[in-house]
């Protein structure tokens, strides 16, 4: 699967764009702030129905305009897939596949498997547990519709339960039977989600270690430890035992919404133990393991977007990374870098189709076409 053509109107700093892409490697060079990351974000939109960076869709409309449009033409199993995303201020976002609008955006998730690697991923290491839960949820949701639907249901039940706890405090009354209804639903959904997350981490771990060793060219022990209140116990019992505390605090203090993923290097948190290069290698290995996982499940090579990944990596690690993504194992790859000369030196040793584009203030110009048919 690959993206053949991308069109933008009023998306971030792009007023208008229409670009034809290589099915191999696509490189975008330019200074910071010219639009390279915005371009990647538009591709991410076509896969996930949302921005990688901005939670509010309206923030992605170009200044002094009232709408944006993103369109992509994909080749998937020799079939054309045309995806449309449009948003007008103060209106509902539109998402279409081959001209047919989705009733629920969740129906689209998984159609276009994609892995994004960005400097923003440092939040997985330095920020709180919410970032790591988002990572886990984002990966599993790409291949498991039931997981995504149950996650949506869980969040709705959690919201209802929290509203009921606040109502108890406000009205100075307590209805145990009413709370029990939400507790049972929460426990059932928590059990399912917990098991899926645990299985995912167990499958991901050996692939993650392999990629870390390959890029680092060493044997440092890395680990992903799933931390959850529901390990080896009953969710309904846990939730019921927390009722008194929940009533005092007026929100649900236990559940899979409190899960975390402990990231370690040689037995210590990577946040404290790792150098900048080790942390970046850790994140790259995690995303490459994610790529392998999605490829195995979907039987499709996902697209991989590598945004500014060379910074903080020494030349040996950069060489190892490029060796990986140029192999037959990987599909269409997108890379950004500030240095045209740096990319040219890398591409000179890669026998793969590629195109190089210069990005300048929201405009794109192709400066090298290394596709085999040309």
DOKE-776055 format. One record per residue (C-alpha): x, y, z. Coordinates in steps of 0.001 Angstrom, whole numbers, padded with zeros to 6 digits, always signed. Layout:
<sites>
XYZ ...
</sites>
This chain:
<sites>
+000000+000000+000000 +001250+003488-000809 +000114+007086-001227 +000268+008063-004901 -000979+011639-004724 -001626+014186-001998 -003683+017377-002347 -004133+020115+000246 -006160+023303+000430 -005762+025743+003359 -004147+023145+005616 -001872+024834+008162 +000696+026861+006161 -000233+025268+002798 -002645+027354+000749 -002707+024809-002072 -000684+021706-002843 -000835+018841-005331 +002106+016417-005263 +002744+013018-006854 +004831+010702-004686 +007216+007791-005072 +006140+004379-003814 +009634+004015-002341 +011242+006778-000250 +010032+010399-000279 +012378+012960+001267 +011461+016524+002193 +014215+019030+002929 +013959+022568+004242 +014545+024746+007269 +012431+024466+010400 +009038+026129+010122 +008704+025755+006348 +005980+023068+006474 +007693+019651+006446 +005992+018448+009637 +002657+019963+008537 +002849+017876+005376 +003373+014726+007444 +000451+015697+009667 -001855+015850+006633 -000878+012273+005712 -001497+011209+009313 -004971+012798+009068 -005841+010542+006142 -005113+007481+008266 -006416+008474+011709 -009065+011139+010927 -007244+013608+013182 -004038+015556+013643 -000980+014033+015285 -000342+017337+017070 -003481+019495+017438 -006501+018058+019281 -008770+020814+017903 -009394+020332+014169 -010078+024038+013636 -006474+024828+014643 -005341+023205+011400 -007183+025658+009151 -004805+028114+007502 -004923+031598+009024 -007644+033905+007636 -009499+031007+005949 -012704+029188+006833 -011957+025604+005801 -009339+023032+004928 -009358+020014+002601 -006993+017033+002541 -007261+014462-000254 -005153+011384-000870 -005155+008758-003580 -003767+005426-002364 -002916+002183-004097 -003910-000764-001913 -003744-004313-003268 -003772-002820-006791 -007027-001014-006009 -007428+002763-005841 -008615+004246-002532 -009538+007940-002571 -009774+009488+000879 -011225+012946+001531 -011120+014985+004728 -012761+018403+004894 -013551+020806+007693 -015394+024120+007668 -015317+026313+010767 -018200+025621+013150 -019245+022593+011096 -018812+018854+011506 -015722+017303+009944 -016396+015300+006768 -014526+012100+006012 -015142+010140+002803 -013843+006967+001196 -014280+006803-002576 -016986+009468-002371 -018971+007799+000428 -019104+009613+003757 -018459+007687+006950 -021213+007739+009555 -018652+006995+012273 -014991+007939+011960 -014062+004774+013848 -015073+002809+010720 -012073+004260+008867 -009388+003439+011448 -007188+000594+010214 -007884+001016+006493 -004563+002823+005981 -001991+001463+008453 +000611+004088+009279 +003433+004633+011752 +004589+008174+012577 +007916+008975+014225 +008298+012558+015414 +010262+014629+017941 +006900+014959+019721 +007209+011261+020611 +009591+012264+023389 +006372+012795+025367 +006137+008995+025617 +009242+009099+027792 +009061+012422+029638 +005312+012994+030080 +002666+011211+032141 +000888+007892+031720 -001799+009332+029444 +000713+009606+026578 +001684+005954+026890 -001945+004816+027061 -002644+006828+023908 +000229+005038+022210 -001065+001584+023177 -004639+002460+022210 -003562+003942+018882 -001688+000824+017812 -004264-001765+018879 -007150+000279+017428 -005577+000128+013961 -006144-003623+013700 -008864-004418+016270 -012253-002773+015725 -013784-004445+018768 -011027-003030+020978 -011666+000455+019608 -015422+000142+020107 -015004-001194+023649 -012548+001590+024461 -015099+004157+023284 -017781+002431+025376 -015495+002320+028416 -014850+006068+028238 -018591+006743+027975 -019349+004509+030978 -016517+006154+032925 -017978+009575+032164 -021435+008462+033341 -020025+006938+036532 -018063+010116+037337 -021162+012223+036704 -023123+010025+039118 -020439+010400+041813 -020603+014186+041445 -024393+014053+041628 -024197+012070+044887 -021991+014775+046424 -024113+017618+045078 -027447+016180+046290 -026011+014618+049460 -027496+011219+048678 -026075+007820+047740 -027689+005145+045529 -025638+001959+045605 -027834+000139+043080 -027443+002937+040529 -023664+002863+040967 -023594-000916+040688 -024998-000769+037150 -022057+001339+035956 -019552-000685+038014 -020503-003931+036291 -020226-002394+032830 -016909-000756+033691 -015493-004029+035061 -016528-006064+032013 -014991-003587+029561 -011877-003120+031721 -011230-006873+031706 -011383-007051+027926 -009189-003984+027361 -006662-005077+029989 -006220-008496+028362 -005751-006992+024910 -003156-004502+026158 -001248-007175+028061 -001146-009481+025038 -000032-006659+022764 +002900-005674+024999 +004024-009302+025327 +004080-009694+021543 +005759-006334+020939 +008605-006744+023433 +010927-009185+021594 +010571-007263+018310 +011314-004028+020159 +014484-005499+021705 +015625-006720+018274 +015275-003287+016678 +016953-001532+019590 +019943-003890+019319 +020095-003425+015539 +020117+000381+015626 +022351+000681+018693 +024611-002143+017478 +024887-003240+021095 +023281-005436+023721 +021658-003047+026179 +018628-004591+027859 +015425-002614+027199 +012012-003461+028581 +008323-002520+028366 +006470-003310+031586 +002686-003075+031557 +001470-001595+034837 -002195-002023+035721 -004354-002198+038836 -006096-005242+037363 -003209-007694+037133 -004034-011051+038800 -007269-009834+040354 -010955-009191+039677 -011895-005825+038157 -015363-005686+039697 -013887-006313+043135 -011270-003600+042613 -013872-001056+041492 -016262-001854+044346 -013479-001666+046934 -012675+001848+045731 -016223+003178+046095 -015681+005041+049341 -012576+006789+048018 -014361+007533+044730 -017287+009122+046590 -014930+011417+048496 -012917+012431+045412 -015986+012424+043106 -014283+010497+040304 -013243+006926+039490 -009819+006232+040962 -009344+002718+039582 -009688+001272+036101 -007797+000796+032863 -007768+004602+032457 -004997+004539+035089 -002771+002001+033292 +000820+002832+032429 +003758+001435+030477 +007118+001471+032251 +009981+002086+029808 +013362+000872+031053 +016988+000665+029927 +019236-001817+031794 +016551-002046+034478 +016195+001710+035090 +013665+004222+033718 +014886+005431+030305 +013737+008919+031344 +016516+009075+033948 +019035+006552+032660 +019235+007200+028926 +021236+009753+026965 +019451+011729+024245 +020762+009282+021646 +019617+006276+023668 +016186+007798+024227 +015791+008486+020507 +016951+004953+019687 +014434+003630+022239 +011582+005518+020557 +012673+004495+017054 +012860+000846+018094 +009407+001100+019662 +007903+002554+016477 +009682+000034+014222 +008360-002781+016403 +004927-001223+016018 +005440-001279+012239 +006287-004994+012305 +003300-005738+014498 +000860-003919+012209 +002376-005492+009112 +001974-008991+010554 -001629-008401+011592 -002851-006529+008493 -000738-008393+005883 -000044-004916+004459 +003143-002852+004626 +002174+000293+006562 +003498+003686+005514 +006204+004999+007825 +006802+008712+008424 +010194+009639+009890 +010111+013299+010881 +013488+014780+011850 +014754+011419+013125 +018470+011998+012416 +018905+014671+015082 +020651+013347+018238 +021705+010137+016412 +025349+009478+015590 +026328+008471+012032 +026456+004762+012892 +022877+004750+014173 +021676+006783+011180 +023312+004266+008831 +021672+001347+010643 +018264+003024+010477 +018529+003741+006755 +019606+000158+006109 +016393-000961+007746 +013882+001225+005920 +015499+000581+002527 +014965-003169+002833 +012166-005040+001072 +010552-005562+004484 +009452-001916+004563 +007052-000143+002240 +006593+003525+001378 +008746+005736+003581 +008687+009501+004199 +011706+011318+005644 +012332+014951+006581 +015710+016576+007123 +017115+020091+007198 +020157+019241+005029 +019835+018415+001340 +023490+017353+001256 +022992+015016+004199 +020097+013259+002494 +021934+013090-000826 +024822+011284+000884 +022425+008762+002397 +020417+008150-000779 +023564+007637-002852 +024024+004286-001090 +020394+003121-001220 +019250+001183-004311 +015575+002118-003945 +013081+004326-005738 +012986+007781-004244 +012069+011404-004760 +013450+014462-003002 +011377+017605-002501 +012307+021020-001182 +009778+022636+001162 +009806+026428+001369 +007088+028443+003133 +004262+026075+002238 +005445+025389-001316 +007014+022146-002557 +009413+021615-005466 +010784+018248-006595 +014593+018454-006849 +015461+014795-007480 +013599+011909-009065 +015294+008593-008421 +012360+006372-009366 +013419+003398-011461 +010896+003976-014219 +012301+007454-014884 
</sites>
